[in-house]
Every structure is written in structure tokens, then in C-alpha cells.
Amino acid sequence: MTSPHTQITPAPAPTAAHARSLHRAAEAFLAHTHPRAPLRLDRVTLHGVTYAAAPDPAALRLNRALAEEVVMVALAPAEAAALSGTPTPDGGRDARMLLDCALTDPDERDTLDAYLSVLRGRTRARLRRAWTEIEVLAAGLREHGELDAAQVAHRVACAQGIRASLLN
């Protein structure tokens, strides 16, 4: 008796709009989870995320946790691209420059690349755990083209509620 052969069909490649929506949704999700001033969302579109305020370099130097959160949000689009197998997006905040602004000790500057690598890993892990929320945000972006902060919060809450009800 022969066993049936299954043919593996490759998953279709995501379209450019789908990839862009995932990149922007990842950044918007991480910014939403850190409601500090430089990460307060104004709106998110397929072309970028708009924040209510720009990060203050002095505040980043004084508050390491804030600096790490700002850098992780800046890393989110590139890490979402790596997770989804899509090309790395252009534009957005420069994570390396933000981290460099936050470091004051010359010894820390010598380890900038290693520090950035650690933050990349942390960002990727957070995105993996929240991929459902990111997909929901991305679907909203593709459907509407733009989401404001309240719509982002509502979609994240809905995705988390659905996940919680399915796991219980």
C-alpha cells in the first residue's frame, strides 16, 4: 500500500500594501503599549506613524527605560519585516541615532551595536507575542488607510479580548 504524497504549496508572498500595513501596525502596537509622551500616537497610516511629540534627547539621557522603549518602537517596523519575511521598510525614526543620543558614558558608546542587538531581540520577542494584535491593526489599516490613537486602542483591546476568550 502506498501512502499518498502531499505536495507542499508555498504561502503566497504578501503584497506591498500588506507588508507596509504590518510594519506600521507593529510600530503602532508597541507605541500604544508605552503611552509615554514621545510614544503617544496621533495617527497611523500606511505611510508612517505620527506621534504627538518628538523624543527629547535630554529626557532620553535621564530615563533609560524611556530611551529603551523609544528605541524598541523605532526598531519595530524592521523587526516586523524580518518576522514576516518582507523587505525592510524605509523611513521612520532612526533607532541607532536615538540610542546614541541616550548614551552618556563613553564605555556605553563602545557597546552601542551590542546594546542595539539586545533591544532588537527584545523587540522581536514582543512582536511575536503580539502578532494577533498586529494583524488586527494591519487589517484595519488596509481597510481604512488611517487609524487614530483611539481606533488603535480599540482594535488592540478587541484582539486581546478575543484571544482571552479563546484561551479560556
C-alpha positions in Angstrom: 0.0 0.0 0.0 1.4 3.3 -1.0 1.0 6.4 1.1 -0.4 9.5 -0.7 2.1 12.1 -1.4 1.3 15.6 -0.2 2.5 18.5 -2.1 3.6 21.5 -0.1 2.2 24.7 -1.5 4.2 27.7 -0.7 2.4 30.5 1.1 1.6 33.4 -1.2 4.0 36.4 -0.9 2.5 39.3 0.9 1.6 42.3 -1.2 3.4 45.6 -0.7 0.3 47.1 1.0 0.1 44.1 3.3 3.7 44.3 4.2 3.6 48.1 4.8 0.5 47.6 7.0 2.3 45.0 9.1 5.3 47.3 9.5 3.2 50.3 10.6 0.9 48.2 12.8 3.9 46.7 14.6 5.2 50.2 15.4 1.8 51.5 16.4 1.2 48.5 18.7 4.5 48.9 20.5 3.9 52.7 20.8 0.4 52.0 22.1 1.7 49.7 24.8 4.1 52.5 26.1 1.9 55.6 26.5 4.7 57.9 27.4 4.9 61.4 25.8 7.3 60.7 22.9 5.4 57.5 22.0 1.9 58.9 22.2 0.2 58.1 18.9 -1.5 60.8 16.9 -2.4 58.6 13.9 -1.0 55.7 11.9 -1.3 55.4 8.1 0.3 53.0 5.5 3.0 55.7 5.0 4.0 56.1 8.7 3.2 56.7 12.3 2.6 60.2 13.6 3.4 61.0 17.2 2.1 63.8 19.4 5.7 64.8 20.3 9.2 64.1 19.3 11.6 62.4 21.7 13.6 64.9 23.8 17.3 63.8 23.8 17.7 65.2 27.4 14.8 63.1 28.6 16.2 60.0 26.9 19.6 60.6 28.7 17.9 60.9 32.1 15.5 58.0 31.7 17.0 54.7 30.5 13.7 52.9 30.4 12.1 55.6 28.3 15.1 55.5 25.9 14.8 51.8 25.5 11.1 52.0 24.8 11.6 54.7 22.2 14.3 52.7 20.5 12.3 49.5 20.6 9.4 51.3 18.9 11.7 52.6 16.3 13.0 49.1 15.7 9.5 47.6 15.3 9.0 48.1 11.6 12.3 46.4 10.7 11.7 43.6 13.1 8.2 43.0 11.8 9.7 42.9 8.3 12.1 40.2 9.5 9.4 38.2 11.1 7.1 38.4 8.1 9.8 37.8 5.5 9.2 41.2 3.8 11.6 43.8 2.7 12.8 46.2 5.4 10.8 49.5 5.3 12.3 52.9 4.8 11.7 56.0 6.9 10.6 56.3 10.5 12.7 57.1 13.5 16.4 56.2 13.4 16.8 53.7 16.3 20.6 53.9 16.3 20.6 57.6 16.5 18.1 57.6 19.3 20.1 55.1 21.3 23.3 57.1 20.6 21.6 60.2 21.9 20.6 58.4 25.1 24.0 57.1 26.0 26.2 59.4 28.0 29.1 57.2 29.2 31.9 56.7 26.6 32.1 53.0 27.6 28.4 52.6 26.7 29.0 54.1 23.3 31.6 51.4 22.7 28.9 48.8 23.1 26.3 50.6 21.1 26.0 47.8 18.5 25.6 45.1 21.1 23.1 47.2 23.0 21.1 47.7 19.8 21.2 44.0 19.1 19.8 43.2 22.6 17.0 45.7 22.0 16.3 44.2 18.6 15.9 40.8 20.2 13.5 42.2 22.9 11.5 44.0 20.2 11.2 40.8 18.1 10.1 38.8 21.1 7.4 41.4 22.0 6.2 41.4 18.4 6.0 37.6 18.2 3.8 37.5 21.3 1.5 40.2 20.0 1.3 39.1 16.4 -2.5 38.7 16.6 -2.9 42.4 17.7 -0.5 43.5 14.9 -2.5 41.6 12.3 -5.8 43.1 13.5 -4.2 46.6 13.3 -2.8 45.9 9.9 -6.2 44.7 8.6 -7.7 48.0 9.9 -5.0 50.0 8.1 -5.6 48.2 4.9 -9.4 48.7 5.2 -9.4 52.3 6.3 -6.0 53.7 5.3 -5.6 55.5 8.6 -6.3 54.9 12.3 -6.1 57.4 15.2 -5.0 56.6 18.7 -8.5 55.7 19.9 -9.0 53.3 17.0 -5.7 51.6 17.6 -6.6 51.2 21.3 -10.0 49.8 20.4 -8.6 47.2 17.9 -5.9 46.1 20.3 -8.5 45.6 23.1 -10.7 43.7 20.8 -7.9 41.4 19.7 -6.8 40.8 23.3 -10.4 40.1 24.3 -10.9 37.5 21.5 -7.6 35.9 22.4 -8.6 35.7 26.1 -12.0 34.2 25.3 -10.5 31.6 23.0 -7.9 30.6 25.6 -10.4 30.1 28.4 
